[in-house]
Amino acid sequence: MLPDILLNYTDFFQPLNLFNYITFRAIGALLTALLISFIFGPFIISM
């Protein structure tokens, strides 16, 4: 959803064109999932 919003502004800020690439989106999703698992993982394991 965020990349879809940011793609509207690629005419004004060229680095936002990175969101056009599926590999960049996949790496972003991977890092987001990794961060969430590092934050909530210890809490879930200790339950």
MODELLER restraints for C-alpha pairs under 7 A, 6 or more apart:
rsr = mdl.restraints
at = mdl.atoms
rsr.add(forms.Gaussian(group=physical.xy_distance, feature=features.Distance(at['CA:3:A'], at['CA:19:A']), mean=5.79, stdev=0.5))
rsr.add(forms.Gaussian(group=physical.xy_distance, feature=features.Distance(at['CA:6:A'], at['CA:16:A']), mean=6.70, stdev=0.5))
rsr.add(forms.Gaussian(group=physical.xy_distance, feature=features.Distance(at['CA:7:A'], at['CA:16:A']), mean=6.51, stdev=0.5))
rsr.add(forms.Gaussian(group=physical.xy_distance, feature=features.Distance(at['CA:7:A'], at['CA:17:A']), mean=6.93, stdev=0.5))
rsr.add(forms.Gaussian(group=physical.xy_distance, feature=features.Distance(at['CA:10:A'], at['CA:16:A']), mean=5.42, stdev=0.5))
rsr.add(forms.Gaussian(group=physical.xy_distance, feature=features.Distance(at['CA:10:A'], at['CA:17:A']), mean=5.92, stdev=0.5))
rsr.add(forms.Gaussian(group=physical.xy_distance, feature=features.Distance(at['CA:18:A'], at['CA:24:A']), mean=6.52, stdev=0.5))
rsr.add(forms.Gaussian(group=physical.xy_distance, feature=features.Distance(at['CA:19:A'], at['CA:25:A']), mean=6.31, stdev=0.5))
